[in-house]
Amino acid sequence: MKKVVMTMVGALIVGSLSVTAFAHSNQYYSVPQKNTSTVYLQIDDDVKHNWAKLVRITPEKALKKVQDAQSGIITEWKLDDEDGFLVYKAEIRNKHQEFDVYVDAMTGDVWQTVDHDDDDNQWNKQQVKISVEQAKKIALAKVSGTIKSIKLDEDDNHYVYEVEVKTAKGQEVDLEISATTGAVLDVDWDD
């Protein structure tokens, strides 16, 4: 009996240490997005380092709730602190509209806001043809290193991937890649 209890206590300690280590070491947590490639959950700077212990709704469950609430392309996915409450926030682009969908990380409550872009006549003509995985390969072919973050965004009515790479020498490089053509549009080396 003593051996069983000690084993259970050891497993709890190891599990808690691994969750804490995960929260400290990773600022981006990947979850699969329905019918597309992986979307990365960004952890906002104002979120406490022990966020994994504080949330009751996992990123996967929150993403499912977001996808059930609103269809479209998720351009940003992050965990944020809103007035002392942890929320998952997804920015979703669907035709001429942009939606912000929020999921309370404690209760799972969902709400959204809508931003109408009536002047975006060209938006729906642009297609995302490059996957996140392809954009990663393009970025790493241009700059050798490790992908720190990747985000699908809109720039002048075109979808682009904003990619942050950290080189082996510790330099940070920001790349902008066309999500339509795969062309590298900009490379910015941080000092």
PyMOL commands that set and color helices and strands:
alter all, ss='L'
color gray80, all
select helices_A, chain A and resi 2-25+51-54+59-69+123-125+132-142
alter helices_A, ss='H'
color red, helices_A
select strands_A, chain A and resi 28-32+38-43+73-82+85-94+97-104+110-116+146-155+158-166+172-178+184-189
alter strands_A, ss='S'
color yellow, strands_A
deselect
rebuild
show_as cartoon
